Amino acid sequence: MCRVYLLVLSLIFHFSLYAQGETNPVVDENVLSLNEFLAYVKEYHPVAKLANFEISTAQATLLKSRGAFDPQVMVDWKNKEFDSKGYYDILNSTFKIPTWYGIEVKAGFEQNQGEFLNPQNSVPDDGLYSAGVSVPIGQGLFINQRMADLKQAKIMQDLSQAQRDIRLNQLLSDAVLAYLDWYLANREVNLFQDFLERAEIRFDGIKKSALAGNMPTIDTLEAGIVVQDRELRLEQSNLKLIKSRLHLSNFLWFEDNIPLELGPFVLPEELGENSLDPVLGTNLLQLENFVLADHPKIRALDYKIDKLEVNQQLKAEMLKPQLDLEYNFVNERVSQVNNLNFNPNDYKAGLFFKLPLFLRKERGNLKLAKIKVNEAQLDLDFESLQLQNKIQASRSEILSFIIQLNTFQSIVKDYSSLLRAEERKFSFGESSVFLVNAREVSLIDSRLKEIKVFEQLLKSKASLFNILVNDVEVE
C-alpha cells in the first residue's frame, strides 16, 4: 500500500492543473481534473483494455475467413506390395486456387503403375498432367458459404469497433459519475467545515460573554449544541467523502495493471455550470449538429442488419439447384516445354447435379433469415426514435435544472444577507442565539438544496453524455 501511495504521489504531483476560483487561475498540483482523470481511465483501466480485445477478435475472425481462399496443395499417394508383387503405386497431386465467385482453378499430376492397377488409373509411364476449372453454374456461383463468411467477418470488424466504443463509453460514463460524487462530497465537507468554524467562534464569544455576566449561561448550552450538531454533520460528510474517494479509486490504474488509491491530499477541480461541456461535449448548442447515424449503438445495429442480410442472401442461394461443372485438359509428360501441346480431345470432365424435391429445409431457413432481418430493422427504428426522445428529454431536464439552480443561488444569497443582519443585531444585543442559529440552519438547508440541484444539473449532463455516446441509462 505504501508503494501505491508513493506512486499516486509521483503521479499527482506530475500534473500541472489549474483550479478555477473567484480570483485569477492559480497552479495547484494537488488537483486532479476531470479531463486528466478520464485520460487515465481510457489509457490504463482493465475494462478499456478488454474493449480493445473486441477488435483483435474480429481481426482474427477475418483472417480465418480469408483462409478459405488460400491456394491448396494436395498429394495423395497409395502403394501396395504383397507377396513380392507390386500391386499398385498411385500418385495424385493437385494444386487448387479458389476464387471469389466460386470458381476453382486446378492443376494436377498423376503417375500410376502396378500389376493390378485399375484400368481407369492407367496413365503414361512418365505421368499425366492436367489443368482446368471447376464452375458452380447454379448454387454457389454468386455467393457461397466461404464468400458469406468473409463478408460477415468484414462486417464484424466494423461491428466490433462500434461494440468497443459502447463498452468504453459506458466505462467513461461510470467514471464521470464517480468523479462527480467525489467532487460533490468534497463540496459538502467544505460547507460543514465552514459552518463548524463559525459555530465554534460564536460559541467561544458567547462563553466569554456569559463568564463576564453579559449573557445568560443557558446561551452557552445552545451554542454548544450547535457546535456538536455541526461536528456530527461534518463527520457524516467526511464518511461520504471517504466512500466516494474509494469508489473513484476503482477507476484509477497505472501501467502493468497496477491499481492506484487516491490519497486524501488530492482534490477535484472546481466545477461550474458549464465545466463539463468541453470535456463531455454536452453543450446544448452542439446537439444541433448531432448525427444520429454516427451513434455507436445505431452503427452497431446497422452492421448487425448488414450481417443478417448476407446470411439471407446465402439462404436464398440455397434454393437454386446445385450444378457443378468440371473440365480439365490432360497431357502426358514431355521432355521440352516447347513441345507442350494440349489436345482438345484429351480431357477429363464431370458434372454434379443436386436438387431436393420440396426444398422445405431451404425455404424454412430463408424464412427465418428474413424474420431476423425484419426484427433487426424494427429494433433499429425503435432505438432511433427512443434515442431522439431521450436526447430531447435530457435537454429539457438540463434547462430546468439551470433555472432551478439560478433560483436557489438567489435564495442562498438572500439567506446569507439575513444571517449577516441577524449576527449584527446579535452583536448589539438585539437578537438571540436561537434566532442566529435559526437563520444559519435556513442558510445551511438552502446551501444543501443548491448543492443538490447543482448535482442534478451535473449528473443530467453526464446522463446526456451517456445517451450521446452509449445510450445506456444512468442510474
C-alpha positions, 0 to 999 in steps of 0.5 A: 500500500505504501508503494501505491501511495508513493506512486499516486504521489509521483503521479499527482504531483506530475500534473500541472492543473489549474483550479478555477476560483473567484480570483485569477487561475492559480497552479495547484498540483494537488488537483486532479481534473476531470479531463486528466482523470478520464485520460487515465481511465481510457489509457490504463483501466482493465475494462478499456483494455478488454474493449480493445480485445473486441477488435483483435477478435474480429481481426482474427475472425477475418483472417480465418475467413480469408483462409478459405481462399488460400491456394491448396496443395494436395498429394495423395499417394497409395502403394501396395506390395504383397507377396513380392508383387507390386500391386499398385503405386498411385500418385495424385497431386493437385494444386487448387486456387479458389476464387471469389465467385466460386470458381476453382482453378486446378492443376494436377499430376498423376503417375500410376503403375502396378500389376493390378492397377485399375484400368481407369488409373492407367496413365503414361509411364512418365505421368499425366498432367492436367489443368482446368476449372471447376464452375458452380453454374447454379448454387454457389456461383454468386455467393457461397458459404466461404464468400458469406463468411468473409463478408460477415467477418468484414462486417464484424470488424466494423461491428466490433469497433462500434461494440468497443466504443459502447463498452468504453463509453459506458466505462467513461460514463461510470467514471464521470459519475464517480468523479462527480460524487467525489467532487460533490462530497468534497463540496459538502465537507467544505460547507460543514467545515465552514459552518463548524468554524463559525459555530465554534467562534460564536460559541467561544464569544458567547462563553466569554460573554456569559463568564463576564455576566453579559449573557445568560449561561443557558446561551452557552448550552445552545451554542454548544449544541450547535457546535456538536450538531455541526461536528456530527454533520461534518463527520457524516460528510467526511464518511461520504467523502471517504466512500466516494474517494474509494469508489473513484479509486476503482477507476484509477490504474497505472501501467502493468495493471497496477491499481492506484488509491487516491490519497486524501491530499488530492482534490477535484477541480472546481466545477461550474455550470458549464465545466463539463461541456468541453470535456463531455461535449454536452453543450446544448448548442452542439446537439444541433449538429448531432448525427444520429447515424454516427451513434455507436449503438445505431452503427452497431445495429446497422452492421448487425442488419448488414450481417443478417442480410448476407446470411439471407442472401446465402439462404436464398442461394440455397434454393437454386439447384446445385450444378457443378461443372468440371473440365480439365485438359490432360497431357502426358509428360514431355521432355521440352516445354516447347513441345507442350501441346494440349489436345482438345480431345484429351480431357477429363470432365464431370458434372454434379447435379443436386436438387431436393424435391420440396426444398422445405429445409431451404425455404424454412431457413430463408424464412427465418433469415428474413424474420431476423432481418425484419426484427433487426430493422424494427429494433433499429427504428425503435432505438432511433426514435427512443434515442431522439426522445431521450436526447430531447428529454435530457435537454429539457431536464438540463434547462430546468435544472439551470433555472432551478439552480439560478433560483436557489443561488438567489435564495442562498444569497438572500439567506446569507444577507439575513444571517449577516443582519441577524449576527449584527443585531446579535452583536448589539444585543438585539437578537438571540442565539436561537434566532442566529442559529435559526437563520444559519440552519435556513442558510445551511438547508438552502446551501444543501438544496443548491448543492443538490440541484447543482448535482442534478444539473451535473449528473443530467449532463453526464446522463446526456453524455451517456445517451450521446455516446452509449445510450445506456441509462444512468442510474 
